[in-house]
Amino acid sequence: MNNEDFLNLKTYPARLYAEQAATYLGFKPHDIPVLIAAGLLKPLGGSCAAQIVKYFATAELEKLRRNTQWLSRATDAVRRHWERKNARRRKRHNGRGLLHEPFALTGPNSPTTP
């Protein structure tokens, strides 16, 4: 079922998996682990092992979806996560924003400047 079909359901199941929960809350699926790590979203069950499929209570998601303060905190948590991740990437690449060293332009086939 794609996101559009899911959002058009008249009644949602009692529990949703991470991708459905993300769609329901207006986030991307890759944001769900960020929200869990920030303590803003709690999956059902006792284990939070990374390999286990996580389910979320639709009733709880409905409350969160209507809570503008929670939505603001969740949005800020996701933004901070990506800011930190991008800063680490820039630092790792010596602040040049390059993923690879520039190619050396030497040799017989190198372009010449006028």
N, C-alpha and C positions, 0 to 999 in steps of 0.2 A: 504494500500500500504506500503510495507516495504521500508527500506532505499535504498536498491540496486535498486529496481524498480523506486523509486523517482529520484535517481541520473541518471538513464538511460533515463529519459524523454527528448524528443527533444526540447520541449517548456514548460517552467514552468508557472504556473498560475501567475496572476498579484500580488497576495498576498499569503503569506505562513503563516501557523500557527507556533507556537514556535518550535515544534519538527522538522518540515520541515526546518525552518530557521537554526536551530542548525546543521542539517545534511548538508545543503547547505554551511554553513560557516566553517564546520569542527570542531564544538564543540559538546558537549553532551547536551541533552535537559535540564539537571539541571543547566547548565552554563548560560542559557538565562536570568533568573532573576538576576543573578550576573552582567551580562553585562548591563542590564537595570538599575539596582541600581547604577552602576558605571557611568552612563550617556553615555555609548558607543553604545547603541542600543536603538532606539526609536520605540515603536509599533505604528501602525496606530490608529487614533481616539484620543479622548481627555482624556478618562479615563484610568488610570493605576491600577484600583482596582484588587486585587489579584484573585478574583473569576471570572473575565471576561476572556474569550478566547482572546488571543492577536494575532493580525495579523501583518505581516511585509511586506513592499513593496519590491517585488522582484528586482525592478530596483535599489533601495537603497542598498539592500543586495549585488547586483552584484558589485556596486562601492566599498563597504566595503571589499568584498572578494578579490578584486584586489589591495587593498591598504595595502602594507606590513607594513607601520607604524601603521595603525589601528590594523592589526592582531597582531602585537607585543604588543601594549597597551592592547588589549583585552586578550591576553594570560597572560600577567603580572597581570591583574586584577583578572582573574580566579585563578592564582597561589597564589596571596596574600590572596584571599578569603579563600582558603583551608588551607593555612598556619595559618591564624588567627583562623579558626574554629578548626583545629587540636591542636593549642596551648591552646585554651580554654578547649578543651576536656582533654588534659594532665593536665592542672591546676586543673580542676574539680576533677580529679582522683588522686590528690596529687602527680602528676609527676611520678607515678609508671607505668603508661600505662596500668593499670588493670581496667577493667570495674566492677569487683566485688571483694570483699574481698576474700583472699585465704581461702580455707576450713581449718578448724582446724583438725589436724590429731591426735586426741586423742581418747581414748576409746579402747574397746577390739578388734576391727577390724582394728586398725591403723597399718600401716606397721612398721616394726622394722628395725633399721639400724645395720649392722654387727659391 
